[in-house]
Amino acid sequence: MGRGYIKEYRENPTDELGGGTGTAARFTVQFIGKMASRDYPYAVANETVASAIGLVLGLPVAPGITDEIGGQPYFFSQEMRKYGDKQFGPGAGAVAMEKFVRQNQLLIHGAIVFDLFIANNDRAFLPARRNLALDDDGNLFLYDHGNSCFYRPRESPKVVAGIVRLKTVEASLAAMFDKGSEGNLYWEALSDIKMTDHWLKRIQQIPDFMLESFVNMIPAAVNPPDEAERAALVEFLKKRRHYLREHILADRAHFPNLGGPT
């Protein structure tokens, strides 16, 4: 077992590999494989793009890779070692997360702005810790972005996934919040405009070609998204860099603690 983010790795019983840059060996590292399904048809696409964006922003996002097994495309997310035994309820994990949120406000703002950019509505700090955790060393990491970007179809409330979802959240930031907060703290933690702008500036600095390459990382065998949907996601991300600040400042319902522009 290793320390840090990696939950488990094993050195395979084999001879060391040679090479001009130093000694190497083969390891097996534990990943969680996600695939598309009827209820989550865009899961692989959403995870692929969101993971790449999070990493380029310098956020502690679980690294991921894509591959096919038996003709089935997967997104493989590196499994992380979570602090404590439980993700819900009282205990050491909740205490540690509450302390972390208080003491790491810039990073907390980064996670929230990142989710707003990729239109991800499924994360929480407290009392439940959903799709984020602390590792053994008390460092935050973010995982599971299946509800971002193209999202997923929902019957109640009625949500159409794909291009319709992109257009809906582009027209109104409030459309992102169909899932509700379920009494958990997350969006309310966005409280400092300068910290918010710090991360918005990073997003604005992502070049067009990188956003295009992130969408191109979605395996060709994954459908949906089709060609038109992939192109729509590229344009959505390109435009969203420039209007997101205005939308955030206009939404006092979800960001009641955020100060005005300076």
QUIHUZI-V875674 format. One record per residue. N is the residue number from 0. RES is the residue in three letters. PHI is phi in radians with two decimals (* if undefined). BURIAL is I if it has 9 or more other C-alpha atoms within 8 Angstrom, else O. Layout:
n:res:phi:burial
N:RES:PHI:BURIAL
N:RES:PHI:BURIAL
This chain:
n:res:phi:burial
0:MET:*:O
1:GLY:-1.82:O
2:ARG:-1.70:O
3:GLY:1.52:I
4:TYR:-1.24:I
5:ILE:-1.22:I
6:LYS:-1.30:I
7:GLU:-2.67:I
8:TYR:-2.50:I
9:ARG:-2.32:O
10:GLU:-1.43:O
11:ASN:-1.22:O
12:PRO:-1.28:O
13:THR:-2.66:O
14:ASP:-1.18:O
15:GLU:-1.12:O
16:LEU:-1.53:O
17:GLY:-1.45:O
18:GLY:2.78:O
19:GLY:-1.31:O
20:THR:-1.85:O
21:GLY:2.23:O
22:THR:-1.32:O
23:ALA:-2.42:O
24:ALA:-2.60:I
25:ARG:-1.53:I
26:PHE:-2.22:O
27:THR:-1.94:O
28:VAL:-2.03:I
29:GLN:-1.44:I
30:PHE:-2.22:O
31:ILE:-1.88:O
32:GLY:-1.63:O
33:LYS:-2.04:I
34:MET:-2.30:I
35:ALA:-1.30:I
36:SER:-2.55:O
37:ARG:-1.06:O
38:ASP:-1.40:O
39:TYR:-2.27:I
40:PRO:-1.19:I
41:TYR:-1.85:I
42:ALA:-1.00:I
43:VAL:-1.14:I
44:ALA:-1.10:I
45:ASN:-1.06:I
46:GLU:-1.14:I
47:THR:-1.07:I
48:VAL:-1.24:I
49:ALA:-1.10:I
50:SER:-1.07:I
51:ALA:-1.13:I
52:ILE:-1.15:I
53:GLY:-1.04:I
54:LEU:-1.18:I
55:VAL:-1.21:O
56:LEU:-1.37:O
57:GLY:1.49:O
58:LEU:-1.60:I
59:PRO:-1.40:I
60:VAL:-1.67:I
61:ALA:-1.04:I
62:PRO:-1.08:O
63:GLY:-2.48:I
64:ILE:-2.41:O
65:THR:-2.03:I
66:ASP:-2.90:I
67:GLU:-2.08:O
68:ILE:-2.24:O
69:GLY:1.05:O
70:GLY:1.46:O
71:GLN:-1.72:O
72:PRO:-1.29:I
73:TYR:-2.29:I
74:PHE:-1.89:I
75:PHE:-1.79:I
76:SER:-1.82:I
77:GLN:-1.07:I
78:GLU:-1.35:I
79:MET:-1.81:I
80:ARG:-1.63:I
81:LYS:-1.50:I
82:TYR:-1.22:I
83:GLY:1.37:O
84:ASP:-1.66:O
85:LYS:-2.23:O
86:GLN:-1.72:I
87:PHE:-2.23:O
88:GLY:1.46:O
89:PRO:-1.24:O
90:GLY:2.36:O
91:ALA:-1.05:O
92:GLY:-1.07:I
93:ALA:-1.19:I
94:VAL:-1.10:I
95:ALA:-1.12:I
96:MET:-1.18:I
97:GLU:-1.05:I
98:LYS:-1.15:O
99:PHE:-1.10:I
100:VAL:-1.05:I
101:ARG:-1.12:O
102:GLN:-1.68:O
103:ASN:-2.34:O
104:GLN:-1.13:O
105:LEU:-1.12:O
106:LEU:-1.16:O
107:ILE:-1.06:I
108:HIS:-1.11:I
109:GLY:-1.09:I
110:ALA:-1.08:I
111:ILE:-1.18:I
112:VAL:-1.10:I
113:PHE:-0.99:I
114:ASP:-1.14:I
115:LEU:-1.15:I
116:PHE:-1.16:I
117:ILE:-1.55:I
118:ALA:1.03:I
119:ASN:-1.73:I
120:ASN:-1.92:I
121:ASP:-2.21:I
122:ARG:-2.66:I
123:ALA:-2.72:I
124:PHE:-1.60:I
125:LEU:-2.63:I
126:PRO:-1.27:I
127:ALA:-1.50:I
128:ARG:-1.85:I
129:ARG:-2.03:I
130:ASN:1.08:I
131:LEU:-2.72:I
132:ALA:-2.86:I
133:LEU:-1.90:I
134:ASP:-1.46:I
135:ASP:-1.08:I
136:ASP:-1.65:O
137:GLY:1.41:I
138:ASN:-1.67:O
139:LEU:-1.32:I
140:PHE:-2.46:I
141:LEU:-1.96:I
142:TYR:-2.65:I
143:ASP:1.10:O
144:HIS:-2.00:I
145:GLY:-1.12:I
146:ASN:-1.71:I
147:SER:-1.71:I
148:CYS:0.89:I
149:PHE:-1.21:I
150:TYR:1.16:I
151:ARG:-2.66:I
152:PRO:-1.23:I
153:ARG:-2.33:I
154:GLU:-1.45:O
155:SER:-2.43:O
156:PRO:-1.26:O
157:LYS:-1.18:O
158:VAL:-2.29:I
159:VAL:-1.75:I
160:ALA:-1.35:I
161:GLY:1.59:I
162:ILE:-1.10:I
163:VAL:-1.05:O
164:ARG:-1.12:I
165:LEU:-1.03:I
166:LYS:-1.18:O
167:THR:-1.16:I
168:VAL:-1.35:I
169:GLU:-1.23:I
170:ALA:-1.32:O
171:SER:-2.65:I
172:LEU:-1.08:I
173:ALA:-1.05:O
174:ALA:-1.16:O
175:MET:-1.15:I
176:PHE:-1.72:I
177:ASP:-1.16:O
178:LYS:-1.37:O
179:GLY:1.38:O
180:SER:-1.55:I
181:GLU:0.94:O
182:GLY:1.36:O
183:ASN:-1.77:I
184:LEU:-1.37:I
185:TYR:-2.74:I
186:TRP:-1.07:O
187:GLU:-1.12:I
188:ALA:-1.33:I
189:LEU:-1.36:I
190:SER:-2.30:I
191:ASP:-2.14:O
192:ILE:-1.17:I
193:LYS:-1.18:O
194:MET:-1.18:I
195:THR:-1.07:I
196:ASP:-1.13:I
197:HIS:-0.97:O
198:TRP:-1.41:I
199:LEU:-1.09:I
200:LYS:-1.13:O
201:ARG:-1.06:I
202:ILE:-1.09:I
203:GLN:-1.11:I
204:GLN:-1.49:O
205:ILE:-1.21:O
206:PRO:-1.16:O
207:ASP:-0.96:O
208:PHE:-1.13:O
209:MET:-1.28:O
210:LEU:-1.07:I
211:GLU:-1.09:I
212:SER:-1.19:O
213:PHE:-1.10:I
214:VAL:-1.19:I
215:ASN:-1.19:O
216:MET:-1.27:O
217:ILE:-1.09:I
218:PRO:-0.93:I
219:ALA:-1.05:O
220:ALA:-1.30:O
221:VAL:-1.41:I
222:ASN:-2.66:O
223:PRO:-1.33:O
224:PRO:-1.47:I
225:ASP:-1.47:O
226:GLU:-1.06:O
227:ALA:-1.14:O
228:GLU:-1.19:I
229:ARG:-1.09:I
230:ALA:-1.12:O
231:ALA:-1.14:I
232:LEU:-1.17:I
233:VAL:-1.02:I
234:GLU:-1.17:O
235:PHE:-1.04:I
236:LEU:-1.19:I
237:LYS:-1.07:I
238:LYS:-1.27:O
239:ARG:-1.13:I
240:ARG:-0.98:I
241:HIS:-1.79:O
242:TYR:-1.92:O
243:LEU:-1.08:I
244:ARG:-1.03:I
245:GLU:-1.05:O
246:HIS:-1.16:I
247:ILE:-1.11:I
248:LEU:-1.14:I
249:ALA:-1.46:O
250:ASP:-1.83:I
251:ARG:-1.28:I
252:ALA:-1.12:O
253:HIS:-1.69:O
254:PHE:-2.23:I
255:PRO:-1.19:O
256:ASN:-1.73:O
257:LEU:-1.49:I
258:GLY:-1.22:O
259:GLY:-1.29:O
260:PRO:-1.16:O
261:THR:-2.04:O
